[in-house]
Amino acid sequence: MKAAAGSVSLLLGLGFGLPCVFAIRHFAQTGEVWTFMGFPTYGKGPFERIGVQTSNALLVGFLIVCIAEVVVGILIWAGTPYAAAASYALLPFELAFWIGFALPLGPVLGIARIGLLLIA
């Protein structure tokens, strides 16, 4: 179960983090949210509806959370004793970005990761 939880962490971190690098670059050059396959990547979601506009600072913050997710995934795979606690501590930050950017797979996979860690 721990290997599966670590894999989910890596999937989340890399799956959202790598596109975030492109989104940061695009936003810095154009001031607009990057669109991928017709969908805005990190914009037009609840953040904007409550008045939090997409910015490079917000995108960099999300990238930092994604990098932390990759680190947590590696720690889980390595069997580090505090890896599960780090995963639990990271979840509220992830949820804030996933919900704020309207990324529907994030919460599902994040909760699945927590479930796998609790079972393990």
The first five atom37 places (N, CA, C, CB, O) and aatype in JSON, in Angstrom:
{
  "aatype": [12, 11, 0, 0, 0, 7, 15, 19, 15, 10, 10, 10, 7, 10, 7, 13, 7, 10, 14, 4, 19, 13, 0, 9, 1, 8, 13, 0, 5, 16, 7, 6, 19, 17, 16, 13, 12, 7, 13, 14, 16, 18, 7, 11, 7, 14, 13, 6, 1, 9, 7, 19, 5, 16, 15, 2, 0, 10, 10, 19, 7, 13, 10, 9, 19, 4, 9, 0, 6, 19, 19, 19, 7, 9, 10, 9, 17, 0, 7, 16, 14, 18, 0, 0, 0, 0, 15, 18, 0, 10, 10, 14, 13, 6, 10, 0, 13, 17, 9, 7, 13, 0, 10, 14, 10, 7, 14, 19, 10, 7, 9, 0, 1, 9, 7, 10, 10, 10, 9, 0],
  "atom_mask": [
    [1, 1, 1, 1, 1],
    [1, 1, 1, 1, 1],
    [1, 1, 1, 1, 1],
    [1, 1, 1, 1, 1],
    [1, 1, 1, 1, 1],
    [1, 1, 1, 0, 1],
    [1, 1, 1, 1, 1],
    [1, 1, 1, 1, 1],
    [1, 1, 1, 1, 1],
    [1, 1, 1, 1, 1],
    [1, 1, 1, 1, 1],
    [1, 1, 1, 1, 1],
    [1, 1, 1, 0, 1],
    [1, 1, 1, 1, 1],
    [1, 1, 1, 0, 1],
    [1, 1, 1, 1, 1],
    [1, 1, 1, 0, 1],
    [1, 1, 1, 1, 1],
    [1, 1, 1, 1, 1],
    [1, 1, 1, 1, 1],
    [1, 1, 1, 1, 1],
    [1, 1, 1, 1, 1],
    [1, 1, 1, 1, 1],
    [1, 1, 1, 1, 1],
    [1, 1, 1, 1, 1],
    [1, 1, 1, 1, 1],
    [1, 1, 1, 1, 1],
    [1, 1, 1, 1, 1],
    [1, 1, 1, 1, 1],
    [1, 1, 1, 1, 1],
    [1, 1, 1, 0, 1],
    [1, 1, 1, 1, 1],
    [1, 1, 1, 1, 1],
    [1, 1, 1, 1, 1],
    [1, 1, 1, 1, 1],
    [1, 1, 1, 1, 1],
    [1, 1, 1, 1, 1],
    [1, 1, 1, 0, 1],
    [1, 1, 1, 1, 1],
    [1, 1, 1, 1, 1],
    [1, 1, 1, 1, 1],
    [1, 1, 1, 1, 1],
    [1, 1, 1, 0, 1],
    [1, 1, 1, 1, 1],
    [1, 1, 1, 0, 1],
    [1, 1, 1, 1, 1],
    [1, 1, 1, 1, 1],
    [1, 1, 1, 1, 1],
    [1, 1, 1, 1, 1],
    [1, 1, 1, 1, 1],
    [1, 1, 1, 0, 1],
    [1, 1, 1, 1, 1],
    [1, 1, 1, 1, 1],
    [1, 1, 1, 1, 1],
    [1, 1, 1, 1, 1],
    [1, 1, 1, 1, 1],
    [1, 1, 1, 1, 1],
    [1, 1, 1, 1, 1],
    [1, 1, 1, 1, 1],
    [1, 1, 1, 1, 1],
    [1, 1, 1, 0, 1],
    [1, 1, 1, 1, 1],
    [1, 1, 1, 1, 1],
    [1, 1, 1, 1, 1],
    [1, 1, 1, 1, 1],
    [1, 1, 1, 1, 1],
    [1, 1, 1, 1, 1],
    [1, 1, 1, 1, 1],
    [1, 1, 1, 1, 1],
    [1, 1, 1, 1, 1],
    [1, 1, 1, 1, 1],
    [1, 1, 1, 1, 1],
    [1, 1, 1, 0, 1],
    [1, 1, 1, 1, 1],
    [1, 1, 1, 1, 1],
    [1, 1, 1, 1, 1],
    [1, 1, 1, 1, 1],
    [1, 1, 1, 1, 1],
    [1, 1, 1, 0, 1],
    [1, 1, 1, 1, 1],
    [1, 1, 1, 1, 1],
    [1, 1, 1, 1, 1],
    [1, 1, 1, 1, 1],
    [1, 1, 1, 1, 1],
    [1, 1, 1, 1, 1],
    [1, 1, 1, 1, 1],
    [1, 1, 1, 1, 1],
    [1, 1, 1, 1, 1],
    [1, 1, 1, 1, 1],
    [1, 1, 1, 1, 1],
    [1, 1, 1, 1, 1],
    [1, 1, 1, 1, 1],
    [1, 1, 1, 1, 1],
    [1, 1, 1, 1, 1],
    [1, 1, 1, 1, 1],
    [1, 1, 1, 1, 1],
    [1, 1, 1, 1, 1],
    [1, 1, 1, 1, 1],
    [1, 1, 1, 1, 1],
    [1, 1, 1, 0, 1],
    [1, 1, 1, 1, 1],
    [1, 1, 1, 1, 1],
    [1, 1, 1, 1, 1],
    [1, 1, 1, 1, 1],
    [1, 1, 1, 1, 1],
    [1, 1, 1, 0, 1],
    [1, 1, 1, 1, 1],
    [1, 1, 1, 1, 1],
    [1, 1, 1, 1, 1],
    [1, 1, 1, 0, 1],
    [1, 1, 1, 1, 1],
    [1, 1, 1, 1, 1],
    [1, 1, 1, 1, 1],
    [1, 1, 1, 1, 1],
    [1, 1, 1, 0, 1],
    [1, 1, 1, 1, 1],
    [1, 1, 1, 1, 1],
    [1, 1, 1, 1, 1],
    [1, 1, 1, 1, 1],
    [1, 1, 1, 1, 1]
  ],
  "atom_positions": [
    [[0.82, -1.2, 0.0], [0.0, 0.0, 0.0], [0.86, 1.26, 0.0], [-0.93, 0.0, 1.2], [0.51, 2.27, -0.61]],
    [[2.0, 1.19, 0.7], [2.85, 2.38, 0.74], [3.41, 2.72, -0.63], [4.0, 2.18, 1.73], [3.51, 3.89, -1.0]],
    [[3.77, 1.69, -1.4], [4.27, 1.94, -2.74], [3.2, 2.6, -3.6], [4.75, 0.63, -3.39], [3.51, 3.49, -4.4]],
    [[1.97, 2.17, -3.45], [0.86, 2.78, -4.21], [0.67, 4.23, -3.77], [-0.45, 1.98, -4.0], [0.47, 5.1, -4.61]],
    [[0.73, 4.48, -2.48], [0.59, 5.85, -1.98], [1.72, 6.73, -2.49], [0.56, 5.87, -0.43], [1.49, 7.88, -2.88]],
    [[2.94, 6.21, -2.5], [4.08, 6.95, -3.03], [3.92, 7.24, -4.51], [0.0, 0.0, 0.0], [4.27, 8.32, -4.99]],
    [[3.38, 6.27, -5.23], [3.14, 6.46, -6.67], [2.1, 7.53, -6.92], [2.69, 5.14, -7.32], [2.24, 8.34, -7.83]],
    [[1.04, 7.54, -6.1], [0.01, 8.58, -6.24], [0.62, 9.95, -5.98], [-1.17, 8.32, -5.27], [0.32, 10.91, -6.69]],
    [[1.48, 10.04, -4.97], [2.14, 11.32, -4.68], [2.98, 11.79, -5.85], [3.01, 11.2, -3.44], [2.94, 12.96, -6.23]],
    [[3.74, 10.88, -6.42], [4.57, 11.24, -7.57], [3.71, 11.65, -8.76], [5.49, 10.06, -7.96], [4.02, 12.61, -9.46]],
    [[2.63, 10.92, -8.99], [1.72, 11.25, -10.07], [1.14, 12.66, -9.88], [0.59, 10.22, -10.16], [1.09, 13.45, -10.82]],
    [[0.7, 12.96, -8.67], [0.15, 14.28, -8.39], [1.19, 15.38, -8.55], [-0.42, 14.33, -6.98], [0.94, 16.39, -9.2]],
    [[2.36, 15.17, -7.96], [3.4, 16.19, -8.01], [3.9, 16.47, -9.41], [0.0, 0.0, 0.0], [4.03, 17.62, -9.81]],
    [[4.16, 15.41, -10.14], [4.66, 15.58, -11.51], [3.54, 15.96, -12.47], [5.35, 14.32, -11.98], [3.74, 16.77, -13.37]],
    [[2.37, 15.36, -12.29], [1.25, 15.6, -13.19], [0.76, 17.03, -13.16], [0.0, 0.0, 0.0], [0.35, 17.57, -14.19]],
    [[0.8, 17.67, -11.98], [0.41, 19.07, -11.89], [1.61, 20.0, -11.94], [-0.39, 19.3, -10.63], [1.5, 21.14, -12.4]],
    [[2.76, 19.54, -11.46], [3.94, 20.39, -11.38], [4.58, 20.7, -12.72], [0.0, 0.0, 0.0], [4.95, 21.84, -12.98]],
    [[4.71, 19.69, -13.58], [5.34, 19.93, -14.87], [4.53, 20.91, -15.72], [5.52, 18.61, -15.63], [5.12, 21.83, -16.29]],
    [[3.21, 20.74, -15.84], [2.45, 21.76, -16.57], [2.51, 23.14, -15.9], [1.0, 21.33, -16.7], [2.42, 24.16, -16.58]],
    [[2.67, 23.16, -14.59], [2.74, 24.44, -13.88], [3.97, 25.24, -14.31], [2.78, 24.2, -12.36], [3.92, 26.47, -14.36]],
    [[5.06, 24.56, -14.63], [6.26, 25.24, -15.12], [5.94, 25.97, -16.42], [7.43, 24.23, -15.33], [6.32, 27.13, -16.6]],
    [[5.22, 25.3, -17.32], [4.82, 25.94, -18.58], [3.84, 27.08, -18.32], [4.19, 24.9, -19.53], [3.9, 28.12, -18.97]],
    [[2.95, 26.88, -17.36], [1.96, 27.92, -17.04], [2.65, 29.17, -16.48], [0.93, 27.39, -16.02], [2.26, 30.29, -16.81]],
    [[3.66, 28.97, -15.65], [4.41, 30.11, -15.09], [5.09, 30.87, -16.22], [5.45, 29.63, -14.04], [5.03, 32.1, -16.28]],
    [[5.74, 30.15, -17.08], [6.46, 30.78, -18.2], [5.49, 31.54, -19.09], [7.22, 29.72, -19.03], [5.74, 32.69, -19.47]],
    [[4.37, 30.9, -19.44], [3.38, 31.54, -20.3], [2.8, 32.79, -19.64], [2.26, 30.55, -20.65], [2.65, 33.83, -20.29]],
    [[2.46, 32.68, -18.36], [1.87, 33.81, -17.65], [2.87, 34.97, -17.56], [1.41, 33.38, -16.25], [2.49, 36.13, -17.7]],
    [[4.13, 34.65, -17.32], [5.16, 35.7, -17.23], [5.32, 36.43, -18.56], [6.5, 35.1, -16.79], [5.58, 37.63, -18.59]],
    [[5.19, 35.7, -19.66], [5.37, 36.3, -20.98], [4.14, 37.04, -21.48], [5.76, 35.24, -21.97], [4.27, 38.07, -22.15]],
    [[2.95, 36.53, -21.16], [1.74, 37.09, -21.76], [0.78, 37.73, -20.76], [1.01, 36.01, -22.5], [-0.07, 38.54, -21.15]],
    [[0.91, 37.39, -19.49], [-0.04, 37.9, -18.5], [-1.38, 37.18, -18.55], [0.0, 0.0, 0.0], [-2.35, 37.61, -17.93]],
    [[-1.42, 36.08, -19.29], [-2.64, 35.31, -19.44], [-2.44, 33.88, -18.95], [-3.11, 35.31, -20.89], [-1.33, 33.36, -18.93]],
    [[-3.55, 33.27, -18.55], [-3.53, 31.88, -18.1], [-3.27, 30.98, -19.3], [-4.86, 31.49, -17.39], [-3.87, 31.16, -20.36]],
    [[-2.38, 30.02, -19.14], [-2.04, 29.08, -20.2], [-3.22, 28.16, -20.44], [-0.77, 28.26, -19.84], [-3.83, 27.65, -19.5]],
    [[-3.55, 27.93, -21.71], [-4.62, 27.02, -22.09], [-4.01, 25.78, -22.7], [-5.61, 27.7, -23.07], [-3.14, 25.86, -23.57]],
    [[-4.47, 24.62, -22.23], [-3.98, 23.34, -22.73], [-5.18, 22.52, -23.18], [-3.15, 22.57, -21.64], [-6.09, 22.25, -22.4]],
    [[-5.18, 22.12, -24.45], [-6.27, 21.34, -25.03], [-7.62, 22.04, -24.82], [-6.3, 19.93, -24.42], [-8.64, 21.38, -24.6]],
    [[-7.62, 23.36, -24.9], [-8.85, 24.12, -24.81], [-9.29, 24.47, -23.4], [0.0, 0.0, 0.0], [-10.31, 25.14, -23.22]],
    [[-8.55, 24.03, -22.39], [-8.92, 24.28, -21.01], [-7.89, 25.19, -20.34], [-9.06, 22.96, -20.23], [-6.68, 25.02, -20.53]],
    [[-8.36, 26.17, -19.56], [-7.4, 26.99, -18.8], [-6.74, 26.12, -17.74], [-8.09, 28.23, -18.15], [-7.42, 25.43, -16.98]],
    [[-5.43, 26.14, -17.68], [-4.73, 25.23, -16.78], [-4.85, 25.65, -15.33], [-3.27, 25.15, -17.16], [-5.26, 24.84, -14.5]],
    [[-4.52, 26.85, -15.0], [-4.53, 27.29, -13.61], [-5.19, 28.66, -13.51], [-3.1, 27.34, -13.03], [-4.57, 29.65, -13.12]],
    [[-6.46, 28.69, -13.87], [-7.22, 29.92, -13.83], [-8.68, 29.63, -14.12], [0.0, 0.0, 0.0], [-9.05, 28.51, -14.44]],
    [[-9.49, 30.66, -14.0], [-10.92, 30.57, -14.29], [-11.66, 29.65, -13.31], [-11.14, 30.09, -15.71], [-12.74, 29.15, -13.64]],
    [[-11.11, 29.42, -12.16], [-11.76, 28.56, -11.17], [-12.25, 29.35, -9.97], [0.0, 0.0, 0.0], [-12.4, 30.57, -10.05]],
    [[-12.5, 28.67, -8.87], [-12.98, 29.32, -7.65], [-12.08, 30.44, -7.14], [-13.15, 28.3, -6.57], [-12.58, 31.42, -6.58]],
    [[-10.77, 30.32, -7.32], [-9.89, 31.42, -6.9], [-10.37, 32.74, -7.52], [-8.42, 31.14, -7.31], [-10.55, 33.73, -6.81]],
    [[-10.57, 32.73, -8.82], [-10.97, 33.96, -9.51], [-12.38, 34.39, -9.1], [-10.9, 33.78, -11.02], [-12.66, 35.58, -9.04]],
    [[-13.26, 33.43, -8.83], [-14.62, 33.78, -8.43], [-14.67, 34.48, -7.07], [-15.49, 32.53, -8.38], [-15.59, 35.25, -6.79]],
    [[-13.65, 34.21, -6.22], [-13.62, 34.9, -4.91], [-12.69, 36.1, -4.92], [-13.19, 33.92, -3.82], [-12.47, 36.74, -3.89]],
    [[-12.14, 36.41, -6.1], [-11.32, 37.61, -6.23], [-9.82, 37.4, -6.18], [0.0, 0.0, 0.0], [-9.06, 38.37, -6.18]],
    [[-9.36, 36.15, -6.13], [-7.93, 35.86, -6.14], [-7.53, 35.61, -7.59], [-7.57, 34.61, -5.22], [-7.8, 34.54, -8.15]],
    [[-6.91, 36.6, -8.19], [-6.52, 36.5, -9.6], [-5.25, 35.65, -9.73], [-6.3, 37.91, -10.2], [-4.37, 35.66, -8.87]],
    [[-5.18, 34.91, -10.83], [-3.98, 34.14, -11.11], [-2.81, 35.11, -11.25], [-4.14, 33.28, -12.4], [-2.92, 36.14, -11.9]],
    [[-1.7, 34.75, -10.63], [-0.48, 35.56, -10.7], [0.7, 34.61, -10.7], [-0.39, 36.58, -9.52], [0.56, 33.42, -10.4]],
    [[1.86, 35.14, -11.04], [3.05, 34.3, -10.98], [3.32, 33.83, -9.56], [4.28, 35.05, -11.53], [3.76, 32.7, -9.35]],
    [[3.06, 34.67, -8.58], [3.28, 34.28, -7.18], [2.38, 33.1, -6.81], [3.02, 35.46, -6.24], [2.83, 32.16, -6.15]],
    [[1.13, 33.14, -7.24], [0.2, 32.03, -6.95], [0.65, 30.76, -7.66], [-1.22, 32.4, -7.39], [0.61, 29.67, -7.07]],
    [[1.07, 30.88, -8.9], [1.54, 29.72, -9.65], [2.82, 29.15, -9.05], [1.78, 30.09, -11.11], [2.97, 27.93, -8.97]],
    [[3.74, 30.0, -8.64], [4.97, 29.52, -8.01], [4.66, 28.83, -6.69], [5.96, 30.7, -7.79], [5.27, 27.82, -6.35]],
    [[3.7, 29.37, -5.94], [3.27, 28.71, -4.71], [2.76, 27.31, -4.98], [0.0, 0.0, 0.0], [3.08, 26.38, -4.24]],
    [[1.97, 27.16, -6.03], [1.47, 25.83, -6.39], [2.61, 24.92, -6.83], [0.43, 25.93, -7.5], [2.62, 23.73, -6.49]],
    [[3.57, 25.45, -7.57], [4.72, 24.65, -7.98], [5.5, 24.16, -6.77], [5.64, 25.45, -8.91], [5.96, 23.02, -6.75]],
    [[5.66, 24.99, -5.77], [6.35, 24.59, -4.54], [5.6, 23.44, -3.86], [6.49, 25.79, -3.57], [6.22, 22.49, -3.38]],
    [[4.28, 23.53, -3.83], [3.48, 22.44, -3.26], [3.67, 21.16, -4.09], [1.98, 22.84, -3.2], [3.76, 20.07, -3.52]],
    [[3.73, 21.29, -5.41], [3.94, 20.12, -6.27], [5.32, 19.49, -6.03], [3.8, 20.51, -7.75], [5.45, 18.27, -6.01]],
    [[6.33, 20.32, -5.85], [7.67, 19.81, -5.56], [7.66, 19.08, -4.22], [8.71, 20.96, -5.55], [8.26, 18.02, -4.08]],
    [[6.98, 19.67, -3.23], [6.87, 19.0, -1.92], [6.16, 17.66, -2.07], [6.11, 19.9, -0.92], [6.49, 16.71, -1.38]],
    [[5.19, 17.59, -2.95], [4.46, 16.34, -3.2], [5.39, 15.27, -3.76], [3.29, 16.58, -4.17], [5.32, 14.11, -3.35]],
    [[6.26, 15.65, -4.68], [7.23, 14.7, -5.22], [8.17, 14.21, -4.11], [8.04, 15.34, -6.39], [8.47, 13.02, -4.03]],
    [[8.62, 15.13, -3.28], [9.5, 14.75, -2.16], [8.78, 13.79, -1.23], [9.97, 16.01, -1.39], [9.36, 12.8, -0.8]],
    [[7.52, 14.08, -0.92], [6.74, 13.18, -0.05], [6.61, 11.81, -0.7], [5.34, 13.78, 0.23], [6.74, 10.79, -0.01]],
    [[6.36, 11.77, -1.99], [6.27, 10.48, -2.69], [7.55, 9.67, -2.58], [0.0, 0.0, 0.0], [7.51, 8.46, -2.35]],
    [[8.68, 10.33, -2.73], [9.98, 9.65, -2.6], [10.17, 9.16, -1.17], [11.14, 10.6, -3.0], [10.65, 8.05, -0.95]],
    [[9.8, 9.99, -0.2], [9.92, 9.59, 1.21], [9.03, 8.4, 1.53], [9.57, 10.76, 2.14], [9.43, 7.5, 2.27]],
    [[7.83, 8.39, 0.98], [6.93, 7.25, 1.21], [7.54, 5.98, 0.62], [5.53, 7.51, 0.59], [7.57, 4.94, 1.27]],
    [[8.02, 6.07, -0.61], [8.64, 4.91, -1.25], [9.84, 4.4, -0.46], [9.07, 5.26, -2.66], [10.06, 3.2, -0.36]],
    [[10.61, 5.34, 0.09], [11.81, 4.97, 0.84], [11.47, 4.41, 2.23], [12.73, 6.18, 0.99], [12.35, 3.88, 2.91]],
    [[10.21, 4.52, 2.63], [9.81, 4.0, 3.93], [10.24, 4.89, 5.09], [0.0, 0.0, 0.0], [10.38, 4.41, 6.22]],
    [[10.44, 6.16, 4.83], [10.83, 7.1, 5.88], [9.72, 7.17, 6.93], [11.12, 8.5, 5.29], [8.55, 7.31, 6.57]],
    [[10.06, 7.08, 8.21], [9.04, 7.02, 9.26], [8.06, 8.2, 9.29], [9.7, 6.92, 10.58], [6.89, 8.01, 9.61]],
    [[8.51, 9.4, 8.97], [7.65, 10.58, 9.05], [6.97, 10.93, 7.72], [8.45, 11.75, 9.54], [6.34, 11.98, 7.61]],
    [[7.1, 10.08, 6.73], [6.56, 10.38, 5.4], [5.04, 10.51, 5.43], [6.96, 9.3, 4.41], [4.49, 11.41, 4.8]],
    [[4.36, 9.63, 6.15], [2.9, 9.71, 6.21], [2.47, 11.01, 6.88], [2.33, 8.5, 6.98], [1.53, 11.66, 6.42]],
    [[3.14, 11.4, 7.95], [2.81, 12.65, 8.64], [3.03, 13.84, 7.7], [3.67, 12.81, 9.92], [2.23, 14.78, 7.7]],
    [[4.1, 13.81, 6.92], [4.35, 14.89, 5.96], [3.24, 14.93, 4.91], [5.73, 14.71, 5.28], [2.82, 16.01, 4.49]],
    [[2.79, 13.77, 4.49], [1.7, 13.7, 3.53], [0.42, 14.3, 4.09], [1.46, 12.26, 3.11], [-0.27, 15.04, 3.39]],
    [[0.11, 13.98, 5.33], [-1.09, 14.53, 5.98], [-0.97, 16.05, 6.11], [-1.32, 13.87, 7.37], [-1.94, 16.77, 5.89]],
    [[0.2, 16.52, 6.47], [0.41, 17.96, 6.67], [0.33, 18.73, 5.35], [1.78, 18.21, 7.32], [-0.09, 19.89, 5.33]],
    [[0.71, 18.11, 4.26], [0.7, 18.76, 2.96], [-0.7, 18.85, 2.36], [1.61, 18.01, 2.0], [-0.99, 19.75, 1.57]],
    [[-1.58, 17.93, 2.74], [-2.9, 17.83, 2.12], [-3.72, 19.13, 2.15], [-3.67, 16.76, 2.79], [-4.31, 19.47, 1.12]],
    [[-3.79, 19.87, 3.25], [-4.59, 21.11, 3.22], [-4.09, 22.14, 2.19], [-4.59, 21.75, 4.59], [-4.9, 22.85, 1.58]],
    [[-2.79, 22.22, 2.01], [-2.23, 23.15, 1.02], [-2.59, 22.69, -0.4], [-0.69, 23.27, 1.18], [-2.95, 23.49, -1.26]],
    [[-2.47, 21.39, -0.61], [-2.83, 20.83, -1.92], [-4.31, 21.08, -2.21], [-2.52, 19.32, -1.97], [-4.68, 21.54, -3.29]],
    [[-5.15, 20.77, -1.23], [-6.59, 20.96, -1.42], [-6.93, 22.4, -1.77], [-7.34, 20.54, -0.17], [-7.77, 22.65, -2.63]],
    [[-6.28, 23.34, -1.11], [-6.55, 24.75, -1.39], [-6.27, 25.07, -2.86], [-5.69, 25.65, -0.48], [-7.07, 25.74, -3.51]],
    [[-5.15, 24.61, -3.38], [-4.81, 24.88, -4.78], [-5.69, 24.07, -5.73], [-3.34, 24.56, -5.03], [-6.18, 24.61, -6.72]],
    [[-5.89, 22.78, -5.45], [-6.72, 21.96, -6.33], [-8.12, 22.52, -6.46], [-6.78, 20.52, -5.82], [-8.66, 22.61, -7.57]],
    [[-8.7, 22.9, -5.34], [-10.05, 23.46, -5.38], [-10.03, 24.85, -6.0], [-10.66, 23.52, -3.96], [-10.88, 25.17, -6.83]],
    [[-9.06, 25.67, -5.61], [-8.98, 27.03, -6.12], [-8.75, 27.11, -7.62], [0.0, 0.0, 0.0], [-9.25, 28.02, -8.28]],
    [[-8.01, 26.16, -8.17], [-7.77, 26.12, -9.61], [-8.75, 25.19, -10.33], [-6.35, 25.68, -9.89], [-8.63, 25.0, -11.54]],
    [[-9.71, 24.61, -9.61], [-10.71, 23.69, -10.17], [-10.05, 22.5, -10.87], [-11.61, 24.44, -11.17], [-10.33, 22.21, -12.03]],
    [[-9.17, 21.81, -10.13], [-8.49, 20.63, -10.65], [-9.15, 19.39, -10.03], [-6.95, 20.67, -10.34], [-8.76, 18.98, -8.93]],
    [[-10.14, 18.8, -10.7], [-10.97, 17.78, -10.07], [-10.26, 16.5, -9.68], [-12.07, 17.44, -10.97], [-10.66, 15.85, -8.72]],
    [[-9.21, 16.12, -10.39], [-8.52, 14.87, -10.03], [-7.66, 15.01, -8.77], [-7.65, 14.41, -11.18], [-7.39, 14.01, -8.1]],
    [[-7.24, 16.21, -8.46], [-6.39, 16.42, -7.29], [-7.0, 15.92, -5.99], [0.0, 0.0, 0.0], [-6.39, 15.08, -5.32]],
    [[-8.18, 16.41, -5.61], [-8.77, 15.95, -4.35], [-9.03, 14.44, -4.32], [-10.06, 16.68, -4.1], [-8.82, 13.8, -3.3]],
    [[-9.47, 13.88, -5.44], [-9.76, 12.44, -5.49], [-8.49, 11.64, -5.24], [-10.36, 12.06, -6.86], [-8.48, 10.73, -4.41]],
    [[-7.41, 11.99, -5.95], [-6.16, 11.25, -5.78], [-5.51, 11.56, -4.43], [-5.18, 11.6, -6.91], [-4.9, 10.67, -3.82]],
    [[-5.62, 12.79, -3.95], [-5.06, 13.13, -2.65], [-5.71, 12.34, -1.52], [0.0, 0.0, 0.0], [-5.03, 11.85, -0.62]],
    [[-7.03, 12.23, -1.58], [-7.74, 11.47, -0.56], [-7.44, 9.98, -0.71], [-9.26, 11.73, -0.65], [-7.35, 9.27, 0.29]],
    [[-7.29, 9.51, -1.93], [-6.9, 8.11, -2.15], [-5.53, 7.84, -1.53], [-6.89, 7.78, -3.65], [-5.32, 6.79, -0.92]],
    [[-4.6, 8.78, -1.7], [-3.26, 8.63, -1.11], [-3.35, 8.52, 0.4], [-2.36, 9.8, -1.5], [-2.7, 7.66, 1.0]],
    [[-4.15, 9.38, 1.01], [-4.31, 9.34, 2.46], [-4.92, 8.01, 2.89], [-5.19, 10.51, 2.94], [-4.48, 7.4, 3.86]],
    [[-5.93, 7.55, 2.15], [-6.54, 6.25, 2.45], [-5.55, 5.11, 2.38], [0.0, 0.0, 0.0], [-5.54, 4.23, 3.24]],
    [[-4.71, 5.12, 1.35], [-3.7, 4.07, 1.2], [-2.71, 4.1, 2.36], [-2.96, 4.22, -0.14], [-2.28, 3.06, 2.84]],
    [[-2.35, 5.3, 2.8], [-1.41, 5.42, 3.92], [-2.05, 4.95, 5.22], [-0.91, 6.86, 4.06], [-1.39, 4.33, 6.05]],
    [[-3.32, 5.24, 5.41], [-4.01, 4.8, 6.63], [-4.14, 3.28, 6.67], [-5.39, 5.45, 6.72], [-4.05, 2.68, 7.74]],
    [[-4.37, 2.67, 5.52], [-4.47, 1.22, 5.45], [-3.11, 0.56, 5.72], [-5.0, 0.78, 4.08], [-3.03, -0.49, 6.36]],
    [[-2.05, 1.19, 5.21], [-0.7, 0.61, 5.33], [-0.23, 0.66, 6.72], [0.29, 1.32, 4.46], [0.88, 0.21, 7.02]]
  ]
}
